[in-house]
Amino acid sequence: MSVKIITDSTAYLSKEYVEKEDITVVPLHYMFDGVEYIEGFKGEFEQYFDKLQKSKSFPTTSQPSAGEFKEAYLKAFEKYDEIIVIVLSSKLSGTYNSAIAAKELLEDRKITIIDSLATVAALKFLIEDAVELAKNGKNSDEIASYIEEKKSKLKVLALPDTLEYLKRGGRISPLQANIGNLINIKPIIQLKDGELTVLEKVRGKNNALNRVVELVEEAHRATICQILCYEDAIKFKELLQTKYPNLNIDIDEIGPVIGSHLGPKAMGICWY
């Protein structure tokens, strides 16, 4: 029984990995300065964030349509018996609803859709596990059971470098952003139960990074996510390794759909 894995672009997988494992990525879209773009793959985001830093406008994002998911399902069934769809949190995007709507158009087919309640590297963890389970002969029910249990163990923290992009995206008021930037406030944002909320507010970037390290507990695997600040991510990795010397920590990228609200120089960590 062969199982196809489908996800969306906010897992920020590499194109090489997607092609190697025959994963289908149904991308989200974003509109910037009047032009619509399809979100790409890891390694393709630098030009976008350079433009975002220089622009006074702010992008809008949109989920894939049900039609795009339906097309992906039909193509998958040409080769596979079952489909597992794992997408970003339904509390961050309507992507999950589009995937469900497409399934209802093909009601007699074996399609399992999972709301990951996650995104970025946390979503990537789930995709990688699903791929390995499928390669080991597990069916879609067995994979879904594993993923549903695993997703509750995922932790995500993010640290914007500035409040400017949270302001532009309407997440905080201009007054809050101006005061926060003036006194160098760094919010530590958590993804909890699929929603982004401010966990703590810390003064100064170094203090905020040290606090994030304190908050990372019982890590078995971790990925640092960054936007145009790879050198800072390396330093952050070194800080984490003082606490977890044997932990293998990857460094990854965040793309336009999620990264626009955090802004260039933002970092985060996903772990379990």
N, C-alpha and C positions, 0 to 999 in steps of 0.2 A: 504494500500500500504506500504509494509515493505522496509526499506532502510538500506543497509549495508554500514558501514564506513570503508574505507581502507586508510592507511597512510604508511609512511616509518619509519625507525628506529630513525631518527634524531629528532622526537618529544620527544624522551626519556621518554616514558610512562612507568609506572610500569607494570610488568607482571600481577599483581593482577587486575589492572584496565582494562587492555586489555581483560583478561578472563571474568571479570564481565560484561563488556559491549559488548562482542563478536566483538571486533575490530580486523581486520586483519592488521598485520604489515608486510610489505614487506621490508626486511632489506637490507641496503647497505653492502658492503664488504670492507675489508681492508687487505692489504698484509704487513706483518711485519717480517723482518728477514727471508724472503723466505717462510713464511707460510701464507696461506689465512685464514681469519677469517670472520665470519658473525657477524655483530654488534648486541649486545645483548640488554638487558633491564636495566633500572635504577637499581642501586645496584650491577651491575656486572662489573664495570669499574676500580676499584681500582688497581687490579693486572696489567692491561694494562698500566696505567699511571705510576705505579712504574717501570715497565720495560722500558717505554719511557724515564724516567729520567736517567736511568742507561745506555741506549744504545746510540751509536753514529749514528745509522742508523735512517731513517725516513720512516714511512709507506706511502704507496700509497693507494688511495681509488677508488672504482668503484661503479657505480650505479647498481641497480637490472636490470636484463635482461627483455626484453619484455615477454619472456617465463614465468618468475616468476610472472609477473603481470597477464598474461593470465590464469595461473593456479589458482591464487587467485580469479579472476573474475568468472571462471567456478565453483569453489567451493562455492562462495558466492551465485550464482544463484540457487544452489540446495535448498536454504532456503529463499532467499530474492528476491523481485521483481525489485529493483533498487539498483544502487551502486553509492556512492559518494567517489571519490578518492581525498584526499588533501595531497599534497607532498611538500617537501622543495623547496626553490626558484630554478627556472630553470637557474638562473645566478650563482648558486653555484654547480649544479650537473646536470647530464643528466637524473636523475630519472623521471622527468616530461615527457621527450621524450619517455622513455621506457613505461611509463603508457599509453601515447597516441598511441604508436605503437601497444600495446596489444589490445587496444580498437578497432583499425582498423581491427584487425583479427576477431573481434566479432561485426561487424558493425550493426547488427540488434538488439543489446541488449541495454538496458537503463543504460548507464554508463556516469557519469559526472565527468570530471577531472579538478581539480582546482590547479593552480600554486599559492601557498600561498605567494610567495615572502618573505618567512620567514623560520625560523628553530627553533630548541630548544624549549623553553617554549612558544614562540610566536606561533609556529605551534601547540603546545599542546593546547593553548587557543582555537584555531579554531576547533580542534578535539573534545574537550569537549563540545563546543557549538553545533557542528553538532550532536553529540550523543544525547544531550538533545532535540534538535529539532526533531530528528527522533523518539525518545521515545514519544514525544508529538504529533506524527501523521503527521508531515510535510512531503511532498514529496520531491524528489531530486531537483526539480526546485526551490522550496521554500527555501530549505536549501542552495543551491548554491547561490541564490540571497543574502541571509543573509551573507554568508561567504565572498562573493566578496566585499560587503560593509564593513564588519568588518575588513578585512585584511588591508585596507588602514589606519586604526586607530592604528595599532600595532607599537610599538617603541622598538628598541633593541640597547643597548650599551654594549660593551665588553671592558675589561681592562686586558691585559696580564700582568703577573708578571715580565716577562723577554722578550726580543726580540729574544731570542735564537730559539724559535720554528717557529716564522715568518721567520727567516733566513733559517732554515732547510727546510721549506716548499716552499722556493723560493719567498716569499711575499716581502721580503726586501733583500738588498745586505748584504754580510758579513761586509762591511765597515760601512754601516748604523747601523747594529746591534751592532758592537763593540763600535762605538762612542756613540750610544744611551745608552747602558748598562753602559758605563764608566761615563756618566754624569747623570745617573739615570732617563732617559726619559721614561715616561709611555704613550704610545699612547692610546687615547680613540677611539675605533673603533665603527662605527655605521653600522647598516644594513638599507640601504635606497634604496627603489625601488628594493629590492631583491639583492643588491650588498653590499659587505663589503668595506668600505672606512675609512680612518683615518679622524676623525672629528677634533681632537685637539691633541696636544702633551703637556704633563704636566710633570714637574720635581718632582719626589717623589711620592710614592704610596699614602700617606695620602692626599696630595694635589689633586692627581688624583681622589681619592674616593670622596673627598668633591666637586670636580667639577662635577662629575657624579650626585651627589645628586642635585646640582644646575640645571642640565640639565633635570632632571625628572620633568615633568610638567603635571598637570591635570590627575594625576593617579587615576584610579578607581579600578584597580587590578594590582598587580605586583608580579613577581617571580624573585628572585635572583638565577642565575645559577653559579655553582662553580665546580672547579676541584681540589679535594684533599685539600680543604681549608675551611672546614665547619665552624671552629671557626672564621675565618676572615669574612665569610658570615654573621654570627650572628652579628658581630660588624657593618658590612655594613648595615644590617637590622635596627639596633638601630639608626644609623645615619639617615636613610631614615625616620624612625618613628618620628624623631624630626620635620621633615617637614610635614609629613602626619600621625599624631598620630592615626587616625581612620582607616588607610589603613591596610587591611589584606595582609601581605607579606609572600609568601611561599619561601622556599629554595629548589632548585632542583639541579640535576646533568647534566653535559655535557659529552657525550660519545666520543669514539675514532674518529669517522669520522669528527666531527666538532672540537672537543677539541684538536686534535693533532696540529693544527695550532696556537692555543692559548697557549697550554702548561699547565703543572701542576701549581697550585696556581692562575690560571686565574679566574676572576669573570666577571659576566655580569648581566644585568637586562633587563627584558622584561616587558612591561607594556602597558596599554591603558587607 
